[in-house]
Amino acid sequence: MMREILLVPHSGRADNLDAAKRAAELLLAAGITVRVCAKADVLPELTHVEHSPDAAAGCELVLVLGGDGTFLRAADLARAVDVPVLGINLGHVGFLAEWDAESLDRALVRVIDRNYGVEDRLTIDVSVFDADGNLLKRGWALNEASIENLDRSGVLDAILEIDGRPVSAFGCDGVLISTPTGSTAYAFSAGGPVLWPSLDAILVVPNNAHALFTKPLVVSPDSQVAVESASDTSAAMVVMDGFRRINMPPGARVEAVRGAHPVRWVRLDDQPFTDRLVRKLRLPIEGWRGRQS
């Protein structure tokens, strides 16, 4: 049976292009067809596809070479056709990548030998309604949906609702609705807690809110989180994973629930998330002895 992989490289640096070329060579040598989602001058000898819902149709998996931004865009392609996504970090922190650049060859051997596992990562589905209750648009996120004030001279007047009941009203720069996977991204920078990816939950983090109760909330994965903006406040925008956007006029409402479709995530090892957290954030662990037998 013919095997095919969609390669999604970040082509901004010369060493990234070298890594993409190396990956394609190893896969082709193993008899695996490679298609590329990138600029036409990146690996021009291979079949190129546009960023579209069927870009990864028929592929075994999506292979991402880059940082977290590249991974999130590639996850959009993988989720559209329910295939797994594997990230190799060529960026800086690269929380979403499974392994780093120095392990590229080893990772490709695992792919070639089909020696990898797959786990599901929770997503959120997002719906935006206008002041009259009309649906404006739907979207989804693997990391977070960020409701962002467009008028930086003032604040966004928002009301937070959980499971159909109001929680608090406040002026803010915005509100973040995050998955456990996204808890180490924008939500973390805004003061939210780190959630282990194996946890099923939704994280809500008010962003620079002016109120007494603006603490992050961790709610059930089966909860509905809604944020309404006041009819006399400024316009806002919902940004999902940093690149999918929905305009939010004054008086609009955003609803977020557990996604109907998870992202299928390739795992190459069983390294604990604790070790990844310490390594990626360079946390100090000097003096740790562990449990003494």
Stockholm file with secondary structure:
# STOCKHOLM 1.0

chainA/1-293         MMREILLVPHSGRADNLDAAKRAAELLLAAGITVRVCAKADVLPELTHVEHSPDAAAGCELVLVLGGDGTFLRAADLARAVDVPVLGINLGHVGFLAEWDAESLDRALVRVIDRNYGVEDRLTIDVSVFDADGNLLKRGWALNEASIENLDRSGVLDAILEIDGRPVSAFGCDGVLISTPTGSTAYAFSAGGPVLWPSLDAILVVPNNAHALFTKPLVVSPDSQVAVESASDTSAAMVVMDGFRRINMPPGARVEAVRGAHPVRWVRLDDQPFTDRLVRKLRLPIEGWRGRQS
#=GR chainA/1-293 SS CCCEEEEEECCSSHHHHHHHHHHHHHHHHTTCEEEECSCTTSSTTSEECCSSTTTTTTCSEEEEEECHHHHHHHHHHHHHTTCCEEEEECSSSCTTCSEEGGGHHHHHHHHHTTCCEEEEECCEEEEEECTTSCEEEEEEESSEEEEEESCTTSCEEEEEEETTEEEEEEEESEEEEECTGGGGTHHHHTTCCCCCTTSCCEEEEEESCBSSCCCCEEECTTCCEEEEECTTSCCEEEEETTTEEEEECTTCEEEEEECSSCEEEEESCCCCHHHHHHHHHTCCCTTCCCCCC
#=GC SS_cons         CCCEEEEEECCSSHHHHHHHHHHHHHHHHTTCEEEECSCTTSSTTSEECCSSTTTTTTCSEEEEEECHHHHHHHHHHHHHTTCCEEEEECSSSCTTCSEEGGGHHHHHHHHHTTCCEEEEECCEEEEEECTTSCEEEEEEESSEEEEEESCTTSCEEEEEEETTEEEEEEEESEEEEECTGGGGTHHHHTTCCCCCTTSCCEEEEEESCBSSCCCCEEECTTCCEEEEECTTSCCEEEEETTTEEEEECTTCEEEEEECSSCEEEEESCCCCHHHHHHHHHTCCCTTCCCCCC
//
